[in-house]
């Protein structure tokens, strides 16, 4: 359509609107105007892509959160991790066992005290079977290791965590494949150890290598195994007699979750 010298108005009786077929009409404060050559949704989408700003790459976290103990038991646990190579942290849910272990692991890695972090957790469901999970080994273990990932995400930026997992600086180690390994220069966190048998725990504890620290966490009162099968309480009782092993037993007063959690632990 060629350019018109005058504005041609088309009135719509139903909506009381005006359509203008001239470029000059675009400055009008009301009505609609037609574009020469027509309009296509593809044109609008292309215009949006031209004006869209490029996505900024993920940046590293530029701050470090300082973690302080919120109870006597937590202070005892943090001190034990600093002074021992093997630590058993037993206590009810919400006492910060896993979070403090991950925090100390990240600190040791960032200071260069260890070369990697090894995370292990038994693949045991909480009372129900969800069947086989698709994907590679890391994908299958991801639902079980979600609490560990949450703690890591609070200490590392998403980019740092992704890069460390890809490079193997943070390693996911299934308990079933740990036999025969020696974990040197590593910070090992064995979480939810109440779901390990005594034989599994004995195998895991003997993986400890040179310049390494191992923290075993769990709540013997919340095992998803039969009471006679879970080996955490038995192993902790035997290890407590060794002076070079720290066994820290957290109590309900060390719970840092909602106050109702501590009350429920005393009631249920």
C-alpha positions in Angstrom: 0.0 0.0 0.0 1.4 3.4 -1.0 1.6 6.3 1.4 -1.6 8.3 1.5 -1.7 12.1 1.7 -4.7 12.1 4.0 -5.9 10.1 6.9 -8.6 7.7 6.2 -10.6 6.8 9.3 -12.7 3.7 9.7 -15.2 3.9 12.5 -16.3 0.8 14.4 -19.8 1.4 15.6 -19.6 -1.5 18.1 -16.4 -0.5 19.9 -16.4 3.2 19.0 -12.7 3.0 17.9 -10.9 4.6 14.9 -8.3 3.0 12.6 -5.8 5.3 10.9 -3.9 4.3 7.7 -1.3 7.0 7.8 2.1 7.2 9.5 1.2 10.6 10.9 -1.7 9.0 12.7 0.7 7.1 15.0 1.1 10.3 17.0 -2.6 10.4 17.7 -3.5 9.7 21.3 -6.4 7.3 20.4 -7.5 4.7 17.9 -5.6 2.0 16.0 -3.3 2.4 13.0 -2.4 -0.1 10.3 1.2 -0.9 9.3 2.1 -0.9 5.6 3.0 -4.4 4.5 0.9 -6.1 7.2 2.0 -7.6 10.6 3.2 -11.0 11.6 3.7 -12.5 15.1 7.2 -13.6 13.8 8.1 -9.9 13.3 7.2 -9.1 16.9 9.2 -12.1 18.2 12.2 -11.1 16.1 11.9 -7.6 17.5 11.9 -8.9 21.0 14.9 -11.1 20.4 16.8 -8.1 18.9 16.0 -6.0 22.0 16.6 -8.7 24.5 19.7 -8.3 26.6 22.2 -11.2 26.6 22.0 -13.4 29.7 24.7 -12.6 32.1 26.9 -15.5 33.1 26.6 -16.9 36.6 29.0 -15.1 38.9 30.9 -16.5 41.9 29.6 -15.7 45.3 31.6 -12.8 46.7 30.9 -13.2 50.4 31.4 -15.9 53.0 28.8 -16.7 55.6 30.2 -17.1 59.1 28.6 -20.0 60.9 28.5 -19.9 64.7 27.2 -22.6 67.0 23.8 -21.9 68.5 24.0 -24.4 71.3 26.5 -26.1 73.6 26.2 -29.3 71.7 26.9 -27.6 68.3 30.0 -25.8 69.8 31.2 -29.2 71.0 30.7 -30.7 67.5 32.5 -27.9 65.7 35.4 -28.2 68.2 35.6 -32.0 67.7 35.7 -31.6 63.9 38.7 -29.2 64.3 40.6 -31.5 66.6 39.8 -35.1 65.4 40.0 -37.0 62.2 37.0 -39.3 62.9 33.8 -37.8 64.4 30.5 -39.4 65.1 27.7 -36.9 65.5 24.5 -38.5 66.9 21.4 -36.6 67.7 17.7 -36.0 66.8 16.5 -34.2 63.7 17.1 -30.5 63.5 20.3 -30.3 65.6 22.5 -29.2 62.6 24.6 -32.3 62.3 24.6 -32.4 58.5 24.8 -28.6 58.1 27.8 -28.2 60.4 29.6 -31.2 58.8 29.2 -29.7 55.3 30.2 -26.2 56.6 33.4 -27.6 58.0 34.0 -29.6 54.8 33.7 -26.5 52.6 36.0 -24.5 55.0 38.7 -27.2 54.9 38.5 -27.3 51.1 38.7 -23.5 50.7 41.7 -23.3 53.1 43.5 -26.0 51.1 43.5 -28.5 54.1 41.9 -31.2 51.9 41.7 -31.7 48.1 38.2 -32.9 47.8 34.9 -33.5 49.5 33.4 -37.0 49.5 29.6 -37.3 50.2 28.1 -40.7 51.1 24.6 -41.6 52.1 22.7 -44.9 52.1 20.0 -45.2 49.4 17.2 -46.1 51.8 13.7 -44.8 51.4 11.8 -43.5 54.4 9.3 -46.3 54.7 8.2 -46.5 51.0 9.6 -47.9 47.8 9.7 -45.5 44.8 11.1 -48.0 42.3 14.0 -47.6 40.0 15.2 -44.1 39.1 16.3 -43.1 35.6 19.6 -41.5 34.6 23.3 -42.0 35.5 24.5 -42.8 39.0 24.6 -39.2 40.1 21.0 -38.8 38.9 19.8 -41.9 40.8 21.5 -40.7 44.0 20.4 -37.0 43.7 17.0 -37.5 45.6 18.8 -39.1 48.5 21.6 -36.5 48.6 19.2 -33.5 48.4 19.8 -32.4 52.0 23.6 -32.4 51.4 23.1 -30.4 48.2 21.0 -27.9 50.1 23.7 -27.4 52.7 26.4 -27.1 49.9 24.2 -24.5 48.1 24.2 -22.4 51.2 28.0 -22.3 51.4 28.9 -22.2 47.6 27.5 -20.3 44.7 25.6 -22.3 42.0 28.5 -21.9 39.6 31.1 -23.1 42.1 29.0 -26.1 43.1 28.4 -27.0 39.5 32.0 -26.7 38.5 33.2 -28.7 41.6 30.8 -31.5 40.9 31.9 -31.6 37.2 35.6 -31.6 38.1 35.2 -34.2 40.9 36.3 -31.9 43.6 33.0 -32.8 45.3 32.4 -36.5 44.8 29.3 -38.5 45.2 30.3 -41.9 46.5 27.7 -44.6 46.8 28.2 -46.7 49.9 27.9 -49.9 47.8 31.0 -49.0 45.8 33.2 -47.9 48.6 34.8 -51.2 49.5 38.5 -51.3 48.6 39.0 -47.5 48.4 41.4 -45.4 50.4 40.2 -41.8 50.8 43.4 -39.7 51.2 43.4 -35.9 51.4 39.6 -35.8 51.6 36.8 -34.6 53.9 34.3 -37.4 54.0 30.7 -36.9 55.2 28.6 -40.0 55.8 25.0 -38.8 56.3 22.0 -40.6 57.7 24.3 -43.4 59.0 21.5 -44.9 61.1 20.4 -46.5 57.8 23.7 -48.4 57.5 24.3 -51.8 58.9 27.1 -52.5 61.3 29.1 -54.2 58.5 28.6 -51.2 56.2 29.8 -48.8 58.9 32.8 -50.9 59.6 33.7 -50.8 55.9 33.1 -47.1 55.7 35.2 -46.2 58.7 38.1 -48.2 57.5 38.2 -46.2 54.2 39.8 -43.3 56.1 43.2 -42.3 54.6 46.0 -39.9 55.3 45.3 -36.2 55.8 41.6 -36.9 55.8 38.6 -36.2 58.1 35.4 -38.3 58.3 32.2 -37.1 60.0 29.5 -39.7 60.5 26.1 -38.3 61.3 22.8 -39.9 62.1 19.9 -40.4 64.5 19.7 -43.9 65.9 16.1 -43.2 67.0 14.9 -42.6 63.4 16.3 -45.6 61.5 14.4 -46.9 58.5 16.0 -50.3 59.1 14.9 -52.8 61.7 16.4 -51.9 65.1 18.6 -55.0 65.2 20.0 -54.2 61.7 21.0 -50.6 62.2 24.6 -50.4 63.3 25.2 -46.8 64.2 24.4 -47.0 67.9 26.5 -50.1 68.4 29.5 -48.7 66.4 29.3 -45.3 68.3 29.3 -47.1 71.7 32.5 -49.0 70.8 34.3 -46.0 69.2 33.5 -43.8 72.2 36.2 -45.7 74.2 38.9 -44.6 71.8 40.6 -41.3 72.7 41.4 -40.4 69.1 37.7 -40.6 68.0 35.1 -38.0 69.0 31.6 -39.1 69.6 29.3 -36.1 70.1 25.7 -36.8 71.3 23.4 -33.9 70.6 20.2 -33.5 72.6 16.7 -32.0 72.1 18.0 -28.7 73.5 20.3 -28.4 70.5 17.4 -28.4 68.0 17.6 -25.2 65.9 14.4 -25.8 63.8 10.9 -24.7 64.9 10.4 -24.9 68.7 7.7 -27.5 68.1 10.3 -30.0 66.7 12.0 -30.2 70.1 8.6 -30.6 71.9 7.5 -33.3 69.4 10.8 -35.2 70.0 10.0 -35.4 73.7 6.4 -36.4 73.1 6.5 -38.9 70.2 
